[in-house]
Amino acid sequence: MRGLSVCRIDFHGFAAQEKTNSNTYDYLFYFCYTLTPMPPDTPASQPSPADRREYFRITVTLPICLEHETDTTEGVLVEKAVNLSAGGIGVVVNKTFPVNEILSCSLLLPGQVLFKSDLEVLRVDPVTYPPNTYRLHGRFVKITSQDRELLIRHILQFQRDHLAKHYSA
C-alpha cells in the first residue's frame, strides 16, 4: 500500500492509587505510547522471465502442423501436447529449426476451428527421451488481434474444462 508508514506501537502504563476522603481508594491508570517507525520491507526480487509472461499458458492436446514459411505443400495435422498461450507455443518436435526462423503454424482448435499464424522460433532445446526430439519454443508473429482473441477464448475454455474436470464434485 502506498502512502502508509508502518510503525511499531509500544504501550507503557502504570497504576496509581489515591486515597479519597471516605477512606476509599481510587485507582488511576496512566498510559503512554511510543510510535517507532519501522524500516520498509525489502523490495521483492524481480520475477523470473517465466513469471513475466504476458498471457496465461496451458498444455493441451491439439492437432498441429509446423512447416517452413516458404513450404507451399499442405502439411498434415498431428495430435500433440502443445503448451499454448496467446503469445506462442511450446511443443516437442522431431527435427530442429534454426532460431529466428519463421514457421507456418496451424492448430485445429475445438469446434473444428483452424487457427493459422506465423511462428518465430525462439529456441530449440534437445529432449533426452525419446532420442532425436526437441522442445521448440516459438512466438506468434504477424498475428491479428482477432486471432489472438480467438486463442484467448479457447485457452480460457480449456482452463474452465480443466478446472471442472479436476475440482468438481
Backbone as CSV, one residue per row, in Angstrom:
resi,resn,N_x,N_y,N_z,CA_x,CA_y,CA_z,C_x,C_y,C_z
1,MET,0.845,-1.174,0.000,0.000,0.000,0.000,0.887,1.232,0.000
2,ARG,0.611,2.106,-0.853,1.421,3.310,-0.949,0.893,4.391,-0.036
3,GLY,1.816,5.221,0.460,1.435,6.354,1.276,1.221,6.022,2.738
4,LEU,1.391,4.777,3.130,1.222,4.399,4.519,2.583,4.123,5.124
5,SER,2.800,4.630,6.332,4.019,4.328,7.062,3.692,3.264,8.086
6,VAL,4.602,2.358,8.250,4.394,1.296,9.224,5.169,1.663,10.475
7,CYS,4.499,1.626,11.632,5.116,1.961,12.906,4.841,0.852,13.907
8,ARG,5.780,0.694,14.819,5.557,-0.210,15.938,5.032,0.645,17.085
9,ILE,4.018,0.170,17.750,3.430,0.925,18.856,3.771,0.199,20.153
10,ASP,4.468,0.903,21.061,4.798,0.355,22.375,3.957,1.092,23.405
11,PHE,3.196,0.339,24.176,2.390,0.929,25.234,3.129,0.796,26.555
12,HIS,3.101,1.866,27.323,3.677,1.861,28.664,2.573,2.358,29.593
13,GLY,2.455,1.749,30.727,1.402,2.189,31.630,1.765,1.893,33.078
14,PHE,1.095,2.571,33.963,1.243,2.284,35.380,-0.050,2.693,36.069
15,ALA,-0.217,2.133,37.228,-1.426,2.439,38.014,-1.011,3.214,39.253
16,ALA,-1.828,4.144,39.637,-1.579,4.927,40.853,-2.800,4.808,41.740
17,GLN,-2.515,4.868,43.017,-3.604,4.709,43.979,-3.709,6.018,44.764
18,GLU,-4.917,6.521,44.891,-5.146,7.735,45.664,-6.187,7.450,46.736
19,LYS,-5.900,7.948,47.913,-6.858,7.789,48.999,-7.813,8.970,48.958
20,THR,-9.102,8.641,49.005,-10.102,9.695,48.971,-10.522,10.027,50.392
21,ASN,-11.382,11.011,50.553,-11.844,11.443,51.867,-12.628,10.372,52.604
22,SER,-13.269,9.474,51.898,-14.090,8.471,52.558,-13.313,7.174,52.805
23,ASN,-12.013,7.274,52.900,-11.128,6.138,53.128,-11.265,5.046,52.064
24,THR,-11.623,5.443,50.909,-11.618,4.507,49.789,-10.499,4.918,48.854
25,TYR,-10.173,4.031,48.004,-9.063,4.292,47.074,-9.589,4.385,45.648
26,ASP,-9.122,5.367,44.952,-9.383,5.475,43.515,-8.101,5.043,42.791
27,TYR,-8.295,4.274,41.805,-7.137,3.833,41.010,-7.092,4.645,39.729
28,LEU,-5.992,5.192,39.477,-5.777,5.954,38.265,-4.774,5.186,37.398
29,PHE,-5.090,5.083,36.159,-4.194,4.388,35.234,-3.642,5.408,34.255
30,TYR,-2.366,5.370,34.078,-1.696,6.266,33.159,-1.080,5.431,32.036
31,PHE,-1.344,5.847,30.819,-0.784,5.142,29.669,-0.096,6.150,28.767
32,CYS,0.945,5.690,28.180,1.559,6.463,27.110,2.026,5.466,26.059
33,TYR,2.236,5.937,24.890,2.687,5.036,23.836,3.782,5.719,23.033
34,THR,4.578,4.879,22.432,5.673,5.363,21.604,5.493,4.786,20.209
35,LEU,5.529,5.641,19.212,5.478,5.194,17.822,6.908,5.139,17.292
36,THR,7.302,3.973,16.888,8.641,3.799,16.325,8.503,3.431,14.862
37,PRO,8.973,4.289,13.962,8.882,3.933,12.539,9.683,2.662,12.254
38,MET,9.104,1.813,11.439,9.787,0.571,11.074,10.385,0.741,9.683
39,PRO,11.508,0.084,9.446,12.083,0.189,8.101,11.156,-0.455,7.089
40,PRO,11.148,0.042,5.864,10.267,-0.557,4.849,10.697,-1.988,4.553
41,ASP,9.724,-2.760,4.122,10.045,-4.118,3.709,11.045,-4.059,2.572
42,THR,11.875,-5.069,2.543,12.812,-5.119,1.424,12.010,-5.346,0.156
43,PRO,12.378,-4.693,-0.918,11.609,-4.866,-2.155,11.679,-6.316,-2.626
44,ALA,10.588,-6.749,-3.199,10.539,-8.112,-3.729,11.516,-8.229,-4.880
45,SER,12.096,-9.397,-4.989,13.021,-9.609,-6.093,12.242,-9.585,-7.408
46,GLN,12.933,-9.267,-8.464,12.301,-9.212,-9.774,11.837,-10.602,-10.181
47,PRO,10.668,-10.723,-10.777,10.196,-12.036,-11.204,11.084,-12.585,-12.315
48,SER,11.149,-13.900,-12.355,11.930,-14.544,-13.411,11.230,-14.312,-14.752
49,PRO,11.955,-14.490,-15.859,11.310,-14.293,-17.169,10.062,-15.154,-17.346
50,ALA,10.063,-16.369,-16.793,8.891,-17.229,-16.936,7.690,-16.658,-16.189
51,ASP,7.946,-15.903,-15.096,6.849,-15.327,-14.316,6.342,-14.016,-14.909
52,ARG,7.003,-13.500,-15.927,6.605,-12.239,-16.521,5.858,-12.444,-17.823
53,ARG,5.313,-13.599,-18.023,4.606,-13.872,-19.267,3.402,-12.951,-19.387
54,GLU,3.136,-12.585,-20.613,2.030,-11.668,-20.860,0.684,-12.391,-20.884
55,TYR,0.697,-13.670,-21.269,-0.549,-14.412,-21.432,-0.497,-15.709,-20.629
56,PHE,-1.674,-16.143,-20.191,-1.801,-17.412,-19.481,-1.449,-18.555,-20.423
57,ARG,-0.800,-19.593,-19.893,-0.414,-20.762,-20.687,-1.127,-21.990,-20.148
58,ILE,-1.413,-22.917,-21.053,-1.992,-24.198,-20.654,-1.516,-25.254,-21.643
59,THR,-1.286,-26.448,-21.144,-0.873,-27.548,-22.016,-2.102,-28.372,-22.368
60,VAL,-2.341,-28.503,-23.667,-3.489,-29.252,-24.182,-3.031,-30.097,-25.361
61,THR,-3.790,-31.123,-25.641,-3.509,-31.957,-26.805,-4.333,-31.441,-27.979
62,LEU,-3.627,-31.056,-29.041,-4.281,-30.484,-30.215,-3.613,-30.997,-31.486
63,PRO,-4.359,-31.105,-32.573,-3.732,-31.341,-33.873,-2.940,-30.094,-34.278
64,ILE,-1.675,-30.296,-34.661,-0.800,-29.179,-35.006,0.033,-29.532,-36.232
65,CYS,0.386,-28.520,-36.980,1.277,-28.682,-38.132,2.238,-27.495,-38.139
66,LEU,3.546,-27.792,-38.147,4.577,-26.768,-38.266,5.347,-27.013,-39.552
67,GLU,5.445,-25.976,-40.369,6.163,-26.082,-41.637,6.990,-24.821,-41.836
68,HIS,7.985,-24.937,-42.694,8.740,-23.744,-43.070,7.774,-22.772,-43.742
69,GLU,7.984,-21.515,-43.497,7.091,-20.476,-44.023,6.987,-20.544,-45.549
70,THR,8.071,-20.936,-46.193,8.092,-20.959,-47.662,7.537,-22.252,-48.243
71,ASP,7.257,-23.238,-47.387,6.740,-24.526,-47.865,5.306,-24.343,-48.345
72,THR,5.042,-24.684,-49.590,3.713,-24.483,-50.158,2.850,-25.739,-50.120
73,THR,3.433,-26.868,-49.707,2.630,-28.099,-49.636,1.732,-28.048,-48.411
74,GLU,0.608,-28.715,-48.502,-0.339,-28.763,-47.383,0.172,-29.785,-46.370
75,GLY,0.492,-29.328,-45.164,1.023,-30.213,-44.127,-0.071,-31.030,-43.463
76,VAL,0.362,-32.045,-42.747,-0.559,-32.931,-42.045,-0.631,-32.508,-40.584
77,LEU,-1.841,-32.391,-40.075,-2.037,-32.077,-38.659,-1.806,-33.343,-37.842
78,VAL,-0.928,-33.247,-36.833,-0.601,-34.373,-35.968,-0.952,-33.978,-34.537
79,GLU,-1.659,-34.846,-33.834,-2.076,-34.538,-32.479,-0.880,-34.625,-31.538
80,LYS,-0.639,-33.527,-30.797,0.484,-33.440,-29.872,0.079,-32.618,-28.661
81,ALA,0.852,-32.794,-27.588,0.703,-31.925,-26.425,1.343,-30.594,-26.770
82,VAL,0.560,-29.530,-26.660,1.028,-28.184,-27.011,0.872,-27.292,-25.794
83,ASN,1.965,-26.638,-25.403,1.894,-25.639,-24.356,1.528,-24.337,-25.059
84,LEU,0.299,-23.902,-24.874,-0.290,-22.857,-25.700,-0.579,-21.595,-24.894
85,SER,-0.274,-20.460,-25.486,-0.706,-19.173,-24.949,-1.052,-18.290,-26.133
86,ALA,-1.604,-17.127,-25.855,-1.927,-16.202,-26.938,-0.674,-15.565,-27.510
87,GLY,0.460,-15.815,-26.875,1.711,-15.260,-27.363,2.559,-16.237,-28.146
88,GLY,2.336,-17.544,-27.952,3.155,-18.520,-28.654,2.892,-19.930,-28.158
89,ILE,3.812,-20.845,-28.534,3.647,-22.245,-28.165,4.979,-22.842,-27.744
90,GLY,4.866,-23.961,-27.059,5.983,-24.851,-26.799,5.501,-26.228,-27.208
91,VAL,6.306,-26.944,-27.992,5.882,-28.248,-28.481,7.118,-29.104,-28.747
92,VAL,6.982,-30.401,-28.564,8.069,-31.324,-28.860,7.990,-31.698,-30.335
93,VAL,9.124,-31.575,-31.028,9.207,-31.881,-32.454,10.348,-32.875,-32.676
94,ASN,10.372,-33.495,-33.861,11.422,-34.478,-34.133,12.476,-33.967,-35.106
95,LYS,12.506,-32.664,-35.340,13.580,-32.069,-36.132,13.852,-30.674,-35.598
96,THR,15.050,-30.205,-35.849,15.414,-28.884,-35.342,15.067,-27.816,-36.369
97,PHE,14.907,-26.628,-35.872,14.682,-25.452,-36.706,15.639,-24.381,-36.226
98,PRO,16.189,-23.593,-37.134,17.095,-22.520,-36.712,16.350,-21.449,-35.909
99,VAL,17.036,-20.904,-34.918,16.483,-19.798,-34.136,16.218,-18.633,-35.079
100,ASN,15.128,-17.934,-34.841,14.654,-16.779,-35.622,13.997,-17.170,-36.936
101,GLU,13.958,-18.461,-37.261,13.267,-18.869,-38.488,11.767,-18.684,-38.297
102,ILE,11.094,-18.317,-39.364,9.644,-18.142,-39.330,9.001,-19.411,-39.880
103,LEU,8.125,-20.003,-39.079,7.395,-21.208,-39.469,5.927,-20.860,-39.658
104,SER,5.258,-21.687,-40.417,3.808,-21.594,-40.531,3.231,-22.575,-39.514
105,CYS,2.389,-22.080,-38.620,1.808,-22.909,-37.564,0.301,-23.008,-37.789
106,SER,-0.190,-24.258,-37.816,-1.631,-24.497,-37.918,-2.057,-25.319,-36.718
107,LEU,-3.115,-24.893,-36.069,-3.695,-25.610,-34.928,-5.166,-25.839,-35.205
108,LEU,-5.635,-27.033,-34.908,-7.065,-27.310,-35.031,-7.667,-27.208,-33.635
109,LEU,-8.386,-26.130,-33.404,-8.995,-25.861,-32.097,-10.348,-26.558,-32.009
110,PRO,-10.891,-26.708,-30.814,-12.206,-27.334,-30.661,-13.253,-26.650,-31.544
111,GLY,-14.186,-27.441,-32.005,-15.222,-26.937,-32.902,-14.735,-26.877,-34.338
112,GLN,-13.643,-27.598,-34.614,-13.054,-27.635,-35.969,-12.633,-26.248,-36.448
113,VAL,-12.179,-25.411,-35.530,-11.701,-24.070,-35.866,-10.215,-24.180,-36.206
114,LEU,-9.865,-23.831,-37.423,-8.473,-23.886,-37.862,-7.817,-22.536,-37.603
115,PHE,-6.783,-22.558,-36.769,-6.021,-21.352,-36.454,-4.690,-21.439,-37.191
116,LYS,-4.342,-20.373,-37.907,-3.067,-20.321,-38.632,-2.357,-19.021,-38.281
117,SER,-1.045,-19.149,-38.064,-0.244,-17.966,-37.786,1.211,-18.271,-38.097
118,ASP,1.967,-17.210,-38.334,3.409,-17.366,-38.439,3.981,-17.484,-37.035
119,LEU,5.044,-18.269,-36.917,5.654,-18.540,-35.620,7.155,-18.324,-35.738
120,GLU,7.691,-17.448,-34.907,9.129,-17.225,-34.875,9.747,-18.195,-33.874
121,VAL,10.764,-18.939,-34.305,11.440,-19.891,-33.421,12.326,-19.098,-32.460
122,LEU,12.032,-19.223,-31.156,12.823,-18.536,-30.146,14.007,-19.384,-29.709
123,ARG,13.760,-20.670,-29.498,14.846,-21.601,-29.162,14.366,-23.022,-29.375
124,VAL,15.324,-23.914,-29.515,15.050,-25.341,-29.680,15.998,-26.070,-28.736
125,ASP,15.425,-26.762,-27.758,16.212,-27.477,-26.756,16.107,-28.976,-26.983
126,PRO,17.231,-29.708,-26.914,17.151,-31.163,-27.063,16.425,-31.792,-25.869
127,VAL,15.673,-32.845,-26.142,14.977,-33.606,-25.110,15.723,-34.929,-24.985
128,THR,15.936,-35.399,-23.762,16.731,-36.619,-23.582,16.015,-37.878,-24.048
129,TYR,14.710,-37.912,-23.868,13.977,-39.106,-24.296,12.642,-38.693,-24.871
130,PRO,12.212,-39.201,-25.957,12.901,-40.149,-26.832,14.031,-39.464,-27.593
131,PRO,14.940,-40.283,-28.149,16.068,-39.703,-28.882,15.594,-38.916,-30.113
132,ASN,16.419,-37.967,-30.523,16.150,-37.131,-31.703,14.848,-36.343,-31.587
133,THR,14.564,-35.866,-30.386,13.402,-34.995,-30.194,13.878,-33.692,-29.565
134,TYR,13.105,-32.649,-29.806,13.483,-31.310,-29.371,12.250,-30.568,-28.885
135,ARG,12.470,-29.688,-27.943,11.394,-28.827,-27.453,11.528,-27.488,-28.156
136,LEU,10.547,-27.157,-28.994,10.556,-25.911,-29.735,9.743,-24.872,-28.979
137,HIS,10.311,-23.696,-28.826,9.626,-22.567,-28.194,9.473,-21.496,-29.252
138,GLY,8.245,-21.078,-29.495,8.015,-20.097,-30.552,7.030,-19.022,-30.156
139,ARG,7.145,-17.897,-30.840,6.278,-16.738,-30.591,5.482,-16.454,-31.856
140,PHE,4.165,-16.236,-31.679,3.335,-15.872,-32.816,3.735,-14.479,-33.299
141,VAL,3.923,-14.367,-34.604,4.254,-13.066,-35.199,3.231,-12.768,-36.283
142,LYS,3.048,-11.499,-36.531,2.071,-11.051,-37.530,0.683,-11.629,-37.258
143,ILE,0.319,-11.715,-35.985,-0.989,-12.264,-35.612,-1.972,-11.106,-35.458
144,THR,-3.151,-11.271,-35.982,-4.165,-10.217,-35.863,-4.750,-10.228,-34.459
145,SER,-5.306,-9.124,-34.057,-5.922,-9.054,-32.728,-7.121,-10.002,-32.647
146,GLN,-7.826,-10.212,-33.761,-8.959,-11.146,-33.760,-8.475,-12.577,-33.533
147,ASP,-7.361,-12.950,-34.175,-6.817,-14.297,-33.957,-6.312,-14.468,-32.529
148,ARG,-5.694,-13.425,-31.989,-5.215,-13.512,-30.599,-6.399,-13.671,-29.648
149,GLU,-7.471,-12.913,-29.884,-8.671,-13.032,-29.057,-9.287,-14.426,-29.183
150,LEU,-9.259,-14.977,-30.383,-9.751,-16.341,-30.597,-8.965,-17.323,-29.733
151,LEU,-7.647,-17.191,-29.724,-6.822,-18.063,-28.892,-7.132,-17.871,-27.413
152,ILE,-7.255,-16.645,-27.002,-7.543,-16.366,-25.582,-8.865,-17.003,-25.179
153,ARG,-9.891,-16.889,-26.019,-11.188,-17.506,-25.696,-11.042,-19.021,-25.561
154,HIS,-10.309,-19.649,-26.475,-10.138,-21.102,-26.400,-9.297,-21.499,-25.184
155,ILE,-8.271,-20.728,-24.870,-7.441,-21.033,-23.705,-8.268,-20.929,-22.428
156,LEU,-9.099,-19.913,-22.326,-9.971,-19.790,-21.148,-10.937,-20.961,-21.060
157,GLN,-11.450,-21.416,-22.202,-12.339,-22.581,-22.198,-11.579,-23.842,-21.780
158,PHE,-10.343,-24.002,-22.266,-9.505,-25.135,-21.838,-9.309,-25.103,-20.325
159,GLN,-9.058,-23.912,-19.801,-8.854,-23.773,-18.360,-10.133,-24.118,-17.599
160,ARG,-11.277,-23.617,-18.059,-12.550,-23.935,-17.385,-12.804,-25.441,-17.413
161,ASP,-12.565,-26.065,-18.552,-12.763,-27.514,-18.665,-11.840,-28.271,-17.724
162,HIS,-10.587,-27.833,-17.643,-9.621,-28.487,-16.753,-10.055,-28.359,-15.292
163,LEU,-10.454,-27.152,-14.890,-10.897,-26.950,-13.518,-12.148,-27.749,-13.199
164,ALA,-13.084,-27.779,-14.118,-14.319,-28.532,-13.891,-14.025,-30.022,-13.767
165,LYS,-13.103,-30.512,-14.567,-12.776,-31.949,-14.553,-12.052,-32.343,-13.263
166,HIS,-11.179,-31.481,-12.791,-10.334,-31.842,-11.653,-10.832,-31.362,-10.294
167,TYR,-11.734,-30.401,-10.273,-12.136,-29.845,-8.998,-13.634,-29.842,-8.736
168,SER,-14.412,-30.473,-9.586,-15.851,-30.511,-9.346,-16.201,-31.775,-8.561
169,ALA,-17.328,-31.721,-7.902,-17.743,-32.858,-7.069,-18.355,-33.950,-7.906
